[in-house]
């Protein structure tokens, strides 16, 4: 299931917001609240998360979005959800710098990525194993083991490769959305994604398919 709300409704609300409709503004921000919370739970450093509630970070991001909405509406260079995503990312980077120091690695991967918040994300089924939503206890146990292997392997990727895997398979952004967010061409984003998957599968001990192609 995609992380972000359906875009047709968002576009309609943006049109109304441009016309000064405050109800539309409130609906626009509120319908992205849960998505922002999942994103922040996914990416927030666990040590910071022990002191700061994700809901409070969401509220701060939505307040900033409300303050800067007219600026966005006058020059919407990114789709709205990618703009919100960038606000949230900037907020978390600032928190990491203040809490952990600008020069220190911002994530303790093995701890934060195996936290309950992260484990709840449906995007963990990257390889497509055991994707049924209703699993037997045995199958659920196997999937948990696969997820643990995947997270450990993900930690071994460099930052660039890890970022694009998270964007595609946890946030479930499409290739064109990833390209926009990273300032790449669609072809470059697709190739970066494919390269990251090949590295990930090599770490997991799987041989990449010779016919594998980037997905839109």
C-alpha positions, 0 to 999 in steps of 0.5 A: 500500500502506498505511503502517500495519499492518492494524488487526484484528491490532493490536486483538487485541494491544492486548486481550492487552497490557491483560491483561499479556501481555508477548509481545503488547506486544513483538509490538505494538511490533515490527510497527510498526517498519517503518512508523515508520521509513518515516514518520521517513525521510519527515519527518526533516530531511535535515541532521539525517538526515545525523547521526542514523540513522532507526533510532535515532529509531525505537528511541527512539520505541518505547522511549517507547511501551513506557514510556507504553503503560499510560497509553495503554491506560487512555485510548486516545483515538486509534487505536494507530498514530495515537498512535505517529505523534504520539510520532514527530512530537513526537520529530522536532519536538524534534530539529528545535528542538534542531538547527535552532532553534525559530524556523527553518523545520524543513524545507529542502523542495527538498533533503529531499523529493527525498532517496532516502528520500522518493523511495522512497515509493509515495505519490508517485503522487498523480495516479495517473499511471503507477501500474503497479509494473513500468514500462518505462525510458521510463515510469519516466523520465516518472514520475520527472519527474512526481514531481519536478514534484509535489514542487516543487508540494507545497513551494509549499503552506502548512504546513496544506495540505502536511500534509494532502496528506502524511498522505493520499497519503504516509502513506495515512491515511483521512479519518477518521484524518486528522480524528482526528489533527488534531482535526477533524470528518470533514467539515472534514478532507475539505474541507481535503483537497479544498482542498489538492488544488485548490491543488496542481493549480492549481500543477501547471497542472491544472484541478480537476474540477467533480465532485471530492468528498473521499474517505473 
